Amino acid sequence: MAITEAQRLQVFEQAREQWGEGPAEALMAMLPPANDRVATQRDLKAMATKAFVLGVMLAHLAAVYAGLLGLAVAFGR
């Protein structure tokens, strides 16, 4: 559930009234701003999959490049 910045400020004001300035500020420091999007487990898994695929592609490209480099050396270029 996303909250607005106004709702976030309301939480801060209520916390400040109940607990004081310091604890209220500490609470707000632990909470992301209203406009921030927090990564979900699904987001992290998708990024891990993309990173793995990219790694496989880079390994394949390196193998192809090494093969081409070997051919160039073999033919004296």
BAVEX-61914 format. One line per 3 residues: their letters; for each residue z, x, y of C-alpha. Coordinates in Angstrom, 2 decimals. Layout:
<rs>
a	Z:X:Y; ...;
</rs>
This chain:
<rs>
mai	0.00:0.00:0.00; -1.06:1.50:3.31; 1.16:1.14:6.33;
tea	0.32:1.26:10.00; 1.69:3.77:12.46; 3.66:0.93:14.09;
qrl	5.34:0.16:10.75; 6.08:3.86:10.26; 7.67:4.01:13.71;
qvf	9.77:0.94:12.89; 11.10:2.66:9.77; 11.96:5.72:11.87;
eqa	13.80:3.66:14.48; 15.82:1.81:11.84; 16.64:5.05:10.04;
req	17.71:6.64:13.33; 20.02:3.69:14.08; 21.60:3.86:10.62;
wge	21.72:7.60:9.92; 21.18:9.37:13.23; 18.35:11.44:14.70;
gpa	18.41:14.38:12.25; 18.25:12.47:8.97; 15.65:10.06:10.40;
eal	13.43:12.98:11.43; 13.88:14.57:8.00; 12.81:11.32:6.34;
mam	9.69:11.09:8.50; 8.81:14.71:7.82; 8.74:13.90:4.09;
lpp	6.44:10.90:4.55; 2.72:11.33:5.25; 1.37:9.94:8.53;
and	-0.04:6.42:8.29; -3.64:7.60:8.57; -3.35:10.28:5.85;
rva	-4.74:9.56:2.42; -2.60:10.89:-0.39; -4.50:12.19:-3.42;
tqr	-4.00:10.16:-6.58; -3.97:11.42:-10.17; -7.48:10.00:-10.47;
dlk	-8.62:12.04:-7.45; -7.12:15.22:-8.91; -8.73:14.67:-12.31;
ama	-12.11:14.07:-10.66; -11.77:17.30:-8.68; -10.76:19.23:-11.82;
tka	-13.82:17.88:-13.65; -16.11:18.84:-10.78; -14.56:22.33:-10.64;
fvl	-15.07:22.77:-14.39; -18.71:21.66:-14.22; -19.32:23.98:-11.29;
gvm	-17.78:26.86:-13.26; -20.04:26.15:-16.24; -23.09:26.01:-13.96;
lah	-22.16:29.30:-12.31; -21.65:30.97:-15.69; -25.06:29.75:-16.82;
laa	-26.66:30.96:-13.59; -25.03:34.37:-14.00; -26.39:34.61:-17.55;
vya	-29.89:33.69:-16.38; -29.68:36.21:-13.53; -28.46:38.93:-15.89;
gll	-31.36:38.17:-18.23; -33.85:38.38:-15.40; -32.29:41.59:-14.17;
gla	-32.54:43.01:-17.70; -36.24:42.11:-17.86; -36.88:43.74:-14.49;
vaf	-35.17:46.93:-15.64; -37.04:46.86:-18.97; -40.39:46.58:-17.20;
gr	-39.51:49.20:-14.59; -39.32:47.01:-11.48;
</rs>
